[in-house]
Amino acid sequence: ATYTLERNKPTMDFGDLQSPAYKPRVSGLSLADTVRLPAKPDLATRPNTKLVCTMGPSCWDVENLTRMMELGMSVCRLNFSHGDHEAHGATVKRIREAAAACPEKNVAILLDTKGPEIRTGFLSTEDKKVSLTAGQTLRLTTDYKFLGDSTCIACSYEKLPESVVPGNTILMADGSVVATVLECGSGFVDVRVENNAKIGERKNMNLPGVKVDLPVLQPKDIADIREFGIPQGVDFVAASFVQSKADVEYIREILGEEGKGIKIISKIENQEGLENFDDILDASDGIMVARGDLGMEIPPHQVFIAQKMMISRCNMVGKPVITATQMLESMTGNPRPTRAEVSDVANAVLDGTDAVMLSGETAGGSFPLKAVACMIDTCYEAEKMENHEALFSAKRARTVMEKSLTSFSESVASSAVKTALESDAKAIIAAGFEDATFAGLLSKYSPRVPIYLATSNATLARQVSGCVRNVIAVNVPAEAKDPVDACCAELKNLRGNLAVVVERTSGPTPGTVGPTIRFQNV
């Protein structure tokens, strides 16, 4: 509704205006009507949930990148387990060319480190593959120069004999080979192969339940960050196999002054990361639930528990969380996903994930655009089922219960979301904030309307639009006298509607600043 005063009418008390009580979109609908209800809200330009897409030959030309941005891709992921700086640099150039055609999208770039991987070695066989038989003894040698065969294979982890003990499980090639440790010696480990398999060279190895004594950043990772990530101006570094708060602090040290604006997304991929999760979350700017390796390091049937709990904890501190790996895996070769995959995506959205991620589906799959469209449609469908009043009340109650002290910023953020929930506002506009912290607090409380962050900081715009749920950055000129008015001028789809404005202004005492709330017509 548009709120204006008629000419020659007495002043109206704005506080006397009333709005209908909030009702979930599907409230009172039958099963059939709920299913057929159009998922995309009338004023929506994208889902609240963000989408990270991995770059690769299937999608990295400018035409496909532009279309993916138009469909809803918010972050381009560069996987540094593959490719060199020249190839990734060419990809960045094409990303920026595509982004220039979609300036309002504020698409971010994420550098995903290779990390401290453990791999099998090279092979002496002609076809570079070896056949293993269930029950046989296989030796794993730490001499990585050794060319392996069906009796002995090299391993890249020099401390393997000191890290495992008899009875431990070792997984190779994404779990296609399961082996049990029999004996540990000087420079070798003997294992019993538990299943028939055929594997090739340099396959990944996992040591479930074992703390791997390798630095979170290998020399290659440091070079990738310093010689590529910082000069190229990436927005995020996703660090593989983060196991402690000290790991995050080391990554920040490597980023240094030049890279201080780059946000650190810690990938939780093993038991040690789960054990130290709260400390890692405290030190990080965001979390990635990296279900691929995590599903090798802990039993697969426990991954969903870890996922739900990590998402919940990230939500409660207002930091973004990305759910990743095999979300629409079958679409690497098929034009339609399985029903289980779609349900997996929807459940992650309903759990509260800020972003979902596509890996091989976009990097090397046959249907990258269909995978993006399917992901966006699924996010819309899941979001239409949300009860924002219940979400707000649950998070507010839990915050009060768990925190002995609440910051003024969080109090204002929750009040702004409650105000938007109980009024006829169609948006929340935030202005005057220099980082993503306040946007994260607004997002935490699950508003039913989009959050628009007015900013002249292009990096901040990409970071919040890329990974913070339900937050859309609006680029305003640095010299704008009133950033809120400048933001409203860009929101043409909301013209004439009411917005809740949260602006960082002068505080109650000289020399203080802080957030205040008001209503404003767009």
N, C-alpha and C positions, 0 to 999 in steps of 0.2 A: 504494500500500500504506500501511497505518497502522502506525506503529512504536510499540508500547507494551510495557511489561514486565509479565510475569505476577506476581501476588502471591507473595511468599515465594521468588522466584527471585533468584539472585545478580545483581549489577549487570552489565549487558551493555555491552561496548565498542562504542559506536556506529560506530567506524571499521571494525569487522569485518563490518558489513552489506555485502551485495553487490547489485548491480542488473544487469539484462540489458544487454548492449552495445547502443548506439544503432544502429538501422537506419532508413534512409529509409522513408517510408510505402509507397512503391511498389516497394521492393526485392524482387526475386524474382518479381514478378507478370508475367503474360503481358500482351501488348498489350491484349487485350480486357478483362482484369481491371483493368488500370491505368485504362482509360477509364471503366469502370463503378464504380470505387472511390468511395464517398461522399466528397465533397470536404471537408465540414465536419468538423473533429475533434470528438470526443465532448464535450469540456469548453469548446469555443469559443463565445463570445458574439458575435463579429464577426471579420472577416478581419484579418490583421496589417496589410494595406495599407489606408491611410485614403482616404476619398472626399470630394472637394471638389465642391459643387454650386452652380451659379450661380442666383441668385434672379431670378424674372421672373413674369409673369402666369400662366404655366402651373402654377406650383408654390407661389406664395407665400401661399396661404391657410393658416390654422392646421391644418386637417385634413390637407392634403397634406404640410405641413412635419413634422407629428408622425409621419406614416407613413414619410416619408423618413428621419427620425432612427431610427425603429424598425428600418428595413431596413439602416441602416449609414452614413448620411451623417454625417460628422464635422466638416465646415466649411461654413458658408454664405457664398458669395462675393457681394459687392455690386459690380457693375460700374459704376464711375462715368463710363464713357464714355456712359452713358445715365442719364436720370432726374435729379431734383433732390433737395435735402436733405429736403424734406417727404415725397416718395415713399419714399426710402430709410429715413427715420425710422420711417414706418409699417411698413415691412418688418421693421426691427429689433424693433419692438414685437411683431409676430406671431411672429418667431423666438423671442423670449424667452418668449412665452406657450406655444409648442409645447415649448420646452426645459424649461419648468417641469413638463410632464407626463412628461418623460424625464430626471429629474435625474441619473441614473447615467451618462448618455451624454456629458456635458460637451462640448456642441457649441460650436465656436468661430465667430467672425465675422471675415471677411477683407474689407478695403476695397481694391479693385483700382483704382489711379489711371488716369485717362485718359492722362496722360503727354504727351510731346512729339510728338504726331501731326502728320503732314503730310497735308493734304486738298486736293482740287480745290475750286473755288469754286461759286457759284450760277450758274444758266443763264438766258438770256433767252428760251428757247423756251417755247411754250405748254404742252407736256407735260413740261417740265423734264428732257428727255433730249436727247442729241445722238448722231448716227450718225457714226462714224469709219470711214475706208476705208484698207485696207492700201496703203502707199506714199505717202500724203498727208503734207504738212508741217503740223504743229500747233504753234502758239505757246503757251507757258506763261508767263503774266505774273504778276509778284509783286504787282500791284495787286489786292488781294483784293476790292475793291469792284466790280471789272469783272464784268459779267454776260456769261457765255461763250456761244459758239456752236460750230459744227463747225470753225471755223478758229482759235479762240483760247479758252483756258480759264484761269481764275485758279488760282493755287497759293498756299497759306497760308505757305509757307516763303520768307521774304524773302531768305535767303542762297543760294537755289537756283543763281543764275548763278555764284556764287563757289565752290560746293561740287562741281559736276559739270564734266566736260570732254567734248569731242566723243568719241563712242564709248561713253560710259557708257549703261547701260540704266536706264530709268525704268518702273516698273510702277504701274498704276492699277487701282482697283476689284478688289482681291484677285487681281491678276495677269491679269484678263480683257482688259486693254489692255497691250501691250508696245510701248515706244517707245525709239528710239535717239537720243541727243543729237547734233544736227548743229552747232549754233552757240550760244554764250553771249554775251549782250549786256547792256546796262544795263537791269536790271529785267525781262529776259525770257530764255527758253531756247527755241530752236526744236528740234523733234524730228521724226523720221520715224516714223509709226505703222506697226507691223509686221503688224497683223491687223485684220480687220473686227470692229467692236464697236459696241455701243450702251451708253452709260453715263448715269447720272443725276447729281444734284448731290452735292457734299460727299463724294466717294468717297476712300478712303484711297490714299496714294501711298507707294511704297517706292523707295529709292535703293540698290540692292544694291552692297555694297563701299564705300559712301561714308560718311565720318564726318559725322553730322548735328550741326551746331553749335547745339544747343538745350539749355537747362537740363533736367535730368531731371524737375524739378517745375515746371510752369507755374503761373501765378497761381491758376488754378482748382484745381489739385492741392493747393496750399498751403492754400487756403480749405477744401477738402474734408477735409483732415487736421485742421486746427486748429479749424474750426467744426463739424465733424461727427464725425470719427473719434475724437478725444480725448474730447469730451463724451459720446459714446455708448458709450465703453469698448470699442471694437473690439479684437480680439486680435492681428490681423496687418494690416500694410500691404504689399500687393504692388505694387512700384514698376515701372512700365513703362519699357522701353528704358534700363535701367541699363547704362552703358558704362565705368564706372571705379570704383575704390575711393572716389574723391573724391565721386562721386554718392551713394554709401551714407552717407558721413560727413555730407553736406549734408542728406539725409533725416533722419538722427538729430538733427542740429541743429534742424531744423524741428519734430521731435517734442518736443524740449526736456525739461525736468524733468517736466512733466505727462504726457507720453506716453512716458516712458522704459521703461515696461513693455510697450509694443507692439513686437512682433517684426517685423523687416523681411525680407520675401521679395523678393529681387531677380529680376526677370524678364529672362532672356537672350533678346534678340530680334534681334540684328544681329551683324555681323562684329566690331565694336569690343568688344562684350560677350564674344565668344569670345576675342579677343586678350588681354583683361585678366581672364579668368575667375578665375584663382587669387587675384588680389588682391581681386576682388569677393567671392568666396566667403569669404575671410578676414574681410572687414568685415561680411558679412551674417549674419543668423540662419538663413537658408534660401534656397533657389533654386527658381525656377519655370522649367522648360524650356518656353518659350512658342513652340510649334512653328508657330503661324499666321504671325506676322510673320517669324519666323526662316526659314521656308520661302520667304519672298519675298526675304529679304536674302542668303541663300546658296542654291546650287542645291538643289532638293528632295531629290535623291538623296544629299546629304551630311548631311541633318538627322538621320538615324538614328545616324550616327557621333558627331555632337555630343551627341545625347541619351545614348547609352551612356557616353561619356566624362564628361559632366557628372554623371550619376548615380553613376558609380564614384568620382569625386573627392569628391562630397558624402558618400558612404558612408564613405570613408576618414577624413574629419575628424569624422564623427558629427553632421553637420548635415542636416536634412530637405530633401528634394527632391520637388517636385510635377511630374508629367508632364501637360501640358495640350494642349488644342485638337484638335477633330475625332476624339475617341476613339471615339465612337459616333454620328458625325454623321448617318448615315442614319436614326437613330431620332427625329430631329426630326419626321419625317413617316411613319415606318414602325414597326410594332409589334415588328419583329425587326431586329437589326443584320446587317451583312454579315459573312461569315466572316473577311474581312481585318481588319475593325475589332476583332473579338473577339481575334484573334491579336495585334493591335497592343497591346491592353490587357494580355494575358497576357505578352507579351515585355517590356513595361515593368516588370511585377511581377517577372519572372525576372531582369531587369537589376538590380533592387534599389531601384526607386523607393519612396519613403515613402508617396506619395499619388498618386492619379490624379484627373482632373478632368472634369466634365461642364459644358458651356457652354450652347449653344442647346438641347441635348437636354432640359434641365430648365427653362431660362428661358422658352423660347417654343415648345417642342416639343409634339407631340400626346400623347406617352406618357412623361411624366416619371417616373412610378413604375416603369414597365417598364424604363426606362433605368437607374434606380438599382438595381433588382433584378438586371438583366443584369450590371452592373458588379460588384456584390458577388459574384454566382455565379462570374464569370470570375476574380476575385481568389482565391476559395477554390480553384478548379480549378488555377490556376497555383501556388499555395502548396503544394498537396499533392505537387507534383513536386520540391520543394526537398530537397537533401541538406545538412542543417545542419552536419554534421561537415566536409564539403568546404568549405562557405562559411566556417566558422570558421577552418579551417586556412589557407585561402588569404588571408583578411584578416589573420590573425595574422602569417603569413610576410611579407606585403607590408609590414605595419607595421614589423616588425623590420628589413626591408631598407631602407625609406625613411627611418626616423627614427633619428637618432643618440641621441636622448633620449626616454624614455617616461615620462609622468607616473605617479605612484602611482595616481591615479584610474583611468587607462586600464588599468594592470596589474591592479587589483582588478576592474574591469569585465570584462576578458577572462577572468580566473580564475573569476569568478562564472558566466559563460556556459559555460565549459568544465566547471565543476562540475555545472551543471544538465544539460549534455549527457551526462555520464558517470554521473549518478545517476538515481534514480527520481523526481526532483523534477518536479512538475507546474506550477511557477510560479517566477518570480523576483520577490521583493518588495524594493523600494527605499524607504528612509525617511530623513528628516533632510536632504534635499537642497533647496536654496532656488531652484534654477533648473533648466533642462532639459538642462544640459551632461552630467551623469552618465547621465541616461536615454538621451541620444543615443549615448553610448559603449557602453552595454549593447546598444542596438539595432544599433549598428555590427557587432557580432560575431554577428548572426543566430541568437539562441537558438531552440531548438525549442519553447520554452514561452513563454507570455505574460509580459510584464513589467508588474507592478503598482506604480505610484508612489503611495505614501501621502503626501498633502499636504493642508494646510488652506488653501492659496492657490488660490482659485477661478480666477484668471487662468492660473496655471501649469497647473492641471488641464485647462483648455480647450485650452491651447496644445500640450501633449504628447499629449492624446487626439486632438487635431485633426490633427496633421501628423507625429508621430514614429512610425515603423513599429513595430508590435508592442508599443507602450506604452499602457497603460490607466491613467488616473488614478483613484485611489480617494479620495474626499473623507473626511477624518477631522477631528474637532473640534480646534481649536487648543489646547484645554485638555486633550487626551487625555494621560494619563500615559505610555502606551506606544503610539506611533503604529503599530507593527507589529501589536500585538494588536488595535488598533482597525481596522486594515486587514483582518486575518484575519476579524474578525467580519462584515465586509461580503461576503467571498468565499464565499458559501454553496455555490456550485457546486463548490468545491474542498475542502469540509469533510472532514477525515480524511486529506488528502494531504500529502506532503512539499513544502516550499518552500525554495529557497535565499534567504536574507535578506541583503541588503547594507544596512548602516545606518551613517550618519555619526555617529561617536561620538568620545569623547576619544581623542587620539593617544598615542603612546608616551612623549612628554615633556610636562611641564606647559604648558598654554596652546596645545596643538595639537589639531586635530580631523581626522578622516579616515574613509574607508569601511573597514568590516570585514565579513567574511563568516561566516555560520553557517547551520546547518539549523534548520528549525522546522516542526512540524506545524501545519497550518491548522486 
